[in-house]
Amino acid sequence: MTEQPQDEDLESCCPPPAEPESYQVQGPDADELLATCASALGHPTRVAILRLLLQRDQCICGEIVEELPYAQSTISQHLKTLKDAGLIRGDVDGPRTCYCVEPGILKQFKVLVAAL
């Protein structure tokens, strides 16, 4: 059984979010971000993972596999895709894993989708 972090660890296990100015993309960069995020969210399991992270509104460690009916290896692959797209941050590998939504990228993605 994996040791669960203390409450203070939950807030600090992910790196701080990027500066808000770095989320303001326009032109071809905006199209690239939109396509990257849309592709990453193009699988129901990744949508479920992102929804779970948003519901928790904090880092979660090792609970994703317990919450979703998928193997650890499947969850890990989907987490890597979400992280590569910039939608989540934190550790994707290692014995003590921690994942958080990257709020600025998600906000920018919502703006870009609404502008379609």
C-alpha positions as CSV (number, residue, x, y, z in Angstrom):
1,M,0.0,0.0,0.0
2,T,1.3,3.5,-0.9
3,E,1.8,5.9,1.9
4,Q,-0.5,8.9,1.4
5,P,0.9,12.4,1.8
6,Q,0.0,14.7,4.6
7,D,-2.3,17.7,3.8
8,E,0.7,20.1,3.7
9,D,2.3,17.8,1.1
10,L,-0.7,17.9,-1.2
11,E,-0.3,21.6,-1.7
12,S,3.4,21.5,-2.4
13,C,3.9,18.3,-4.4
14,C,3.4,20.0,-7.7
15,P,5.6,22.8,-9.0
16,P,4.1,26.3,-9.0
17,P,2.1,27.2,-12.1
18,A,3.7,29.2,-14.8
19,E,3.3,32.9,-14.9
20,P,-0.1,34.0,-16.4
21,E,1.6,36.0,-19.2
22,S,3.0,32.8,-20.6
23,Y,-0.5,31.6,-21.3
24,Q,-1.4,34.4,-23.7
25,V,-0.9,32.8,-27.1
26,Q,-2.1,34.2,-30.4
27,G,-1.9,33.3,-34.1
28,P,-0.2,30.1,-35.1
29,D,0.8,29.4,-31.5
30,A,-2.8,29.5,-30.4
31,D,-3.7,27.1,-33.1
32,E,-0.9,24.8,-32.0
33,L,-2.0,24.9,-28.4
34,L,-5.6,24.3,-29.3
35,A,-4.7,21.3,-31.5
36,T,-2.3,19.9,-28.8
37,C,-4.9,20.1,-26.0
38,A,-7.7,18.8,-28.2
39,S,-5.6,15.9,-29.2
40,A,-4.7,15.1,-25.6
41,L,-8.3,15.2,-24.6
42,G,-9.3,13.0,-27.5
43,H,-9.6,9.9,-25.4
44,P,-12.3,9.3,-22.8
45,T,-9.8,8.0,-20.2
46,R,-7.8,11.2,-20.4
47,V,-11.0,13.3,-20.0
48,A,-11.9,11.2,-17.0
49,I,-8.4,11.7,-15.5
50,L,-8.6,15.5,-16.0
51,R,-12.1,15.6,-14.6
52,L,-10.9,13.7,-11.5
53,L,-8.0,16.1,-11.0
54,L,-10.4,19.1,-11.3
55,Q,-12.8,17.6,-8.8
56,R,-10.1,17.2,-6.2
57,D,-8.7,20.7,-6.8
58,Q,-5.4,19.6,-5.4
59,C,-2.5,17.2,-6.0
60,I,-3.5,13.6,-5.8
61,C,-1.0,10.8,-5.4
62,G,-1.7,7.2,-6.5
63,E,-5.5,7.7,-6.2
64,I,-6.2,7.8,-9.9
65,V,-5.7,4.1,-10.4
66,E,-8.0,3.4,-7.4
67,E,-10.7,5.7,-8.8
68,L,-10.7,4.6,-12.5
69,P,-11.1,1.0,-13.8
70,Y,-7.8,0.9,-15.7
71,A,-4.5,-0.7,-15.2
72,Q,-1.6,1.3,-13.7
73,S,0.3,1.2,-17.1
74,T,-2.7,2.5,-19.0
75,I,-3.2,5.4,-16.5
76,S,0.6,6.2,-16.7
77,Q,0.4,6.4,-20.5
78,H,-2.6,8.7,-20.4
79,L,-0.9,10.9,-17.7
80,K,2.1,11.3,-19.9
81,T,0.0,12.4,-22.8
82,L,-1.8,15.0,-20.6
83,K,1.5,16.2,-19.2
84,D,3.1,16.4,-22.7
85,A,0.2,18.6,-23.8
86,G,0.7,20.9,-20.8
87,L,-2.7,20.2,-19.2
88,I,-1.3,18.7,-16.0
89,R,1.9,19.1,-14.1
90,G,3.8,17.2,-11.5
91,D,5.6,13.9,-11.4
92,V,4.5,11.3,-13.9
93,D,7.1,8.7,-13.0
94,G,8.5,7.4,-9.7
95,P,7.2,5.7,-6.6
96,R,5.5,8.8,-5.2
97,T,3.5,10.3,-8.0
98,C,1.6,13.5,-7.8
99,Y,-0.5,15.2,-10.5
100,C,-2.2,18.6,-10.7
101,V,-4.1,20.4,-13.4
102,E,-2.2,23.2,-15.0
103,P,-4.9,25.9,-14.5
104,G,-3.5,28.5,-17.0
105,I,-3.2,26.1,-19.9
106,L,-6.7,24.8,-19.2
107,K,-8.1,28.3,-19.1
108,Q,-6.3,29.2,-22.3
109,F,-7.7,26.1,-24.0
110,K,-11.2,27.0,-22.9
111,V,-10.8,30.5,-24.4
112,L,-9.5,29.1,-27.7
113,V,-12.4,26.6,-27.9
114,A,-14.9,29.4,-27.2
115,A,-13.3,31.5,-30.0
116,L,-13.9,28.8,-32.7
